[in-house]
Amino acid sequence: MDIDEIRQKVQKAIGPLKQAELDQPIYHQLFMSAKRTDAGGKLPPYYLVYFLLIDLLGFRNNGQWDKTAWSVTVDYEGTPFLVEHRKFGLGIFGMEKPKTEAIAERVATCLNKAAKAARPYFEWRASEAAKQSHLNVVNRSRALFARVEFYLGLFDARTSEAEARKGERIRTQTGPNTWSTRYPAQNLTREARWFALSAIESFFSWTEHVFIHIATLRGLCSTGEDVAALAKSDWADKYKAALDITHKDDKRFYDDLAVLRRQLRNFVAHGSFGKEGEALLFHSGAGAVPMLLPHNRNPSVFRFGSGLDFRTAPSIDLIKAFIAHLWTGVRSPAKIYLQDYELPVVLTRVKDGSYAAAMCSDADMEEFARHLAGLFDRHANMDF
């Protein structure tokens, strides 16, 4: 990629906007008295403006101070402005004058045109960053797990109510001599099955995510490319990166969950047809017969599909047992970091050995996570 060629196109696109060179009194007045303009709300994301002005075009960064992450002084045909990323967002700041807002609109137009011209540079910048460890991996583990807990709670509630009302029947007179009968437990059991399926689907969504983070905390991923490669791999590879299948319990859960996941995907996630004839009935003198006959049913299978009743309770018991198992032993510190503190995984901390040290014990991780959470809070508040 020819960065100089891109820079020339961007300089042409940004038009009359340039780095401001101000006398000290004017510079000081601008910093003390400039007000946020409405035009600042029309800018590209703050990081693109930063890469555009400071990285690519070499505009001078005025520095970082309390509640301000970075600041650039720009000039539009003799009118100075500050383009700053402050606590309440990126903005264009100018002196209160009659034409300030109109000129700020032109500044925003210039920055948007330049950002569009700089797209190849942004893409190159991102691809180069992915090769390094100067990255954070977004952690949504707790939010995804909350969805699992939500459906498990609904399943448990419906199951308990169905059990409590299993002998109940409701008769309703529909005519002079006719009655209809309802059995509430049947509807409750059906709803419980629906919630069980949603819980299992949510469970596998959560594990696809959390396994990557556990593997990264263990040191298996130290660059963006490592994380991307693991994210593209299948669930089995993610499991093996997070857990040790040479350990008997890890292997037992792997085998059982692999069966459950395969059947869930093969049947429920693929149009409720399955891949072994679960949705087929063949003709015979006895009538329509399930293609997958009882003698072909593996007793260890969790069973989805026509003629293969979904074994709800064993499936739910399995995922509950695995959730408890996941956060035991060497993975216990990972729960503190990922679920309790919900922190992103910082790849530079993988490289420098910080996570390896913190994963030694719950106490070490608690201390490390608390320290890192404080740093993130101060950065979010721009308490520099």
N, C-alpha and C positions, 0 to 999 in steps of 0.2 A: 504494500500500500504506500502511495506517495503522499505523505503527510503535508509536504509543502504545497502540493497541488490543491489539496483539500483546504488548506489554510488560505490560499489565495481566493478560492471560491467563496469561503466564508467571509473574508474581509470585504469582498465585493458585495455580498448579500447584506452585511450589517450596515452598509451605507454610510451616512454621515456620523454614526455613533462611534466614538473613540474614547481612549483613556483621557480622563481630565487631568490637566496640569494646572493646579490652582495655587495662588498665593496663600501663604499661611493664614492670614485673617479670614479669607473667604472659605478656605478649607475648614477652619475651626467653626465658623458660623454655620456651614452646611451640616457638620457633624452634630452640633448642638441644637439646631433649630429645624432641620428638615422633617417634613411630615409625610406619612404614608399616603400614596396616591391610589385611586381606584384602579388605575391602569396596571398596577402591580399584580392584580388578581388574574390577569390574562397571560401571565408568563408561563413558559414551560416548567417542568419540575425543577426544583432548586439544584439538583445534582447536574442536570444538563446545562444549566446556566453557568454553574461553577466550571464544568469541563470546558465549555465554550469560551468563556472569557479568560479564565486563569490558566487552564491547561493548554488549550489550543492556541489562543491569540496572545497569551502572555500579558494580559492586563495585570496590574499590580494589585495584590491583595492587601487591603489596609490592616488586616490582622483580625485577631479574635479577642473578644473581651466579654464581660458579663452580659448575657442574653443575646449575644451576637456571635454567630459561628464564623462568618466571613463577610467581607465588605469590599466593594469595588466602586471607585469614583469614575463616573462616565460623563462625557460631554456630548450634547446634541446641539450643534450649531450655536455654540456659545452659552448654552444653558446647562449648568452642572446638576447631576443627580447622583444619588447613592443607590446602587443595586446591592441589597443586603439580604442575608438569610438570618432573620431574627427569631425569637422564641415563637412568635405568632405567624411565622411563615415568611417566605420570600416576598420581597416587595421592591417597588421603585419609590424612593423618597426624595422630595424636592422642597424648595422654599415656597412658602405660601404667596403666590403671585397670580394675577388674573389668568395668564396663559399656561400656568404650570401643568394643569391636568391635560390640556390638549397636547402639549409637547411630550408629556409622559406617555400618552397613547402612541406617539410616533416611536418613542424609545422601545415600548413593548413590541411594536410591529417589527422594528429592526431586529430585536432579539429573537423573535419567532422565526423570521426569515432566515437568520443566521443558523439557528438551531436545526432547521430543516436541511440546510445545505451541509451541516456538520454530521448528519446521520452516519455516513460511513466511518467517520472518526469515532463516534460513540460506540458503534458496533465493534470496531477494532479494539477500543479501550476495554469493552466488556470481555471480549475473547481473550485478551492478554491477562486480564484480572483473573479469569477462570483458571489459568495455568499456575497461579500463585496461591499463597495461603492468606492473603490479605482480604478475607471474605468472612461474612457471617452467614450461617445457615439458619433460616427462619424456623422457629420451633412452634408448631401448632399442636403439640402432643396433648396438652391439657384440654384444649377445646375439642379435639377429636375424641378424646376419652370421655368427655362430658356427654357426648352424643351416645356413646356406648352405654354409659350408666343410665341415661334417660330411658332408653329402650329396655334395658334389663329391669329397671324399676317398673315400667309398665307391664312387662311380661310377668314379673313376680306378682303384681297386684291383680292382674286378670286371672292368673293361675290360682291364686288363693281364693278369689271370689268364686271362681268356677267350682272349686272343691267344696266351698261352704254351701253352695246352692245346687249341688249335684242331684239332690233328690227332689228339687223343687219343680213344679209344673204350673203353668198358668193357663186356665181354661177361660175362653171368651166365647160368649154366645153370639153366633153370626146370623142366626135365623130362628124361626119358631121351634125347630127341632134339630138344629145343627150347632155344633161347637167346634172351635179350633183350639188346639193345645200347643203351647210354646214351652220349651225347656231352656230357661236362661243359661244353664251351664254350657249348652252346646254353642251358643253365640259367644260366650265368654272364652271358651276353649279355642274357638276359631280366631278370635282377636288376639289371644295369647300367642298363637302360632304366627300370626302376622308380625307381632312385636318381636318374637324370637328371630324371625328371618331378618328383620331390620337391625336387630342387635348384632347378629352374626356378620351382616354386611358391614356395619359400622366398625365392628371389631377388626375385620381384616383391613379396612381403610386406615384405622389407627395404627395397626402393626406395620403396615407398609411404610408409614411415616416414622414411627418411633424407632424401628429397627435401624434405620439410617443414622439417626442421632446417637443411638447407643454404640453403633459401630464406629462412629466418628469420635466419641468420647474414649473409646478403647484404642484410638490411634490408627484405625484402618483407613481413614480418609483424612488427608491433610491438605488437599487442594480442591479447587472448585471442580476440576475435571474428575477427580476421584469420586466426589459426591454425585456428580451428574451420571457417571458410569454406574454407580450402585443404584441410583434412582431409576435408571432404565432397565435394570436387571429384574428378574422375576422374584416373586415372593420367597421362594425357597432360598435363593442366594442371599436375600436380605436377612432371612432368619439365621442362616449360617454365619453371616457377618456379625450378628448381634449376640448369638448364643453359641455354645460349644456342643456340637452334636456328638462328640466323643463322650460327653457326660450322659449317663443313662437317663436321667430325668429330662434333660434337654432333648435327647433323641426320642424319648417316648412321646413327648408333647409334639415334636416335629412330625412324627409319623401320623398321629391322630389328627392334628390340625391340617396336615396336607390332604388327608382324605376328606375332611369336612370342607375345606376350601375347594377342592376339585369338584366335589359333588354340588356345592353351592353354585360355582361358576358354570358347570356343565348343564345344570338344570335351571335354576332360578335366573341366573344372569344371562342366559341365552334363550329367552323366550319360553321357558318352562317346557322344553322339549327333551333335553338331555341328549346324551351321545350313545346311549346303550339301549335304545328302544323303549325308554320309560314311558313315552307318550303314545306308544303304538299298541293296538289290540289286533290280534289275528283271528280270522274267521275259522270256526270249527263247528262240529256237530253239537258241541256243548254251548255254543254261542261265542260271543266275543271274549277273547282270552288275552291277558296282559302279555306282551312280547317278552318281558323280563320275568320269567317264571320263578316261583318261590325257591326252587332248588338251586337257582343261580344267584341267590342273594347272599352276599357275604355278611355273616352275623355281626362283624365289626363295623360295617358301613352305617353311616348316619341316616341314609335313605331319604332321597327326595324323589318325587315323581308319582305318576299314575300307577297305582298298585304297590307303591313303595312308600308307606306312610312315613312322613318326616318325624324322626324320633327327637321331639323337641327337648325333653328334659336332659338326655345325655349330651346333646349338643351345647346347651346352655351351661351345664355343669362343667363341660370341658373348657369353654372359654373363661369361665369364672376361675377355675383352677389354674389355668395358664396365667391369667392376670396376676394372681397371687404369687405364682412361681417366678414370673419375669423379674420381679423386684427383689429377689433373694440373692444371697451370696455376693459375688463380685459386682453384680449389677445394681445392688442396693443404692450406692451413691448416685447412680444415674437418675434414679427416681427423684432424688432431692433436687438435682439440677433441672431436669426436664419437666417434671410434673409439678413439683412444689414451687419452684422459683420461676418456671416457664421462661428460661433464658435462651436466647439464640446461641448456637454453637459457633464459637469464634475460632476459625481455622488457624490463626496465628498462635492461639493457645495450645493447639495440638502440636504445632511445630516446636514450640519452646518447652514442651513437657509439662505445662501447667495442669492439663487434664490428667495426665498419667499420675502426677503426684496427688491430685485431688481424689482420684478414683481409688486410692488406697484404703479409705475408710469413710464412713458416714460423717464423722467429725471433721475430717479434712475437707470434704465436699461442702459441708455446711458453712465452714469458714470461708472457703473460696467463693461459693455462690453468693454469700452475703456481701462480700467485698465487690464482686463483679456487678451485682444488682445495684449497689450504691453508685458505681461508676456510670452505669446506664441511666440511672435516675438523674444524676447531675448533668449528663450529656443531653438528656431529653429536655431538661429545664434550662439548658445552656448556661449552667453555673460554671463558667470557665474561670 
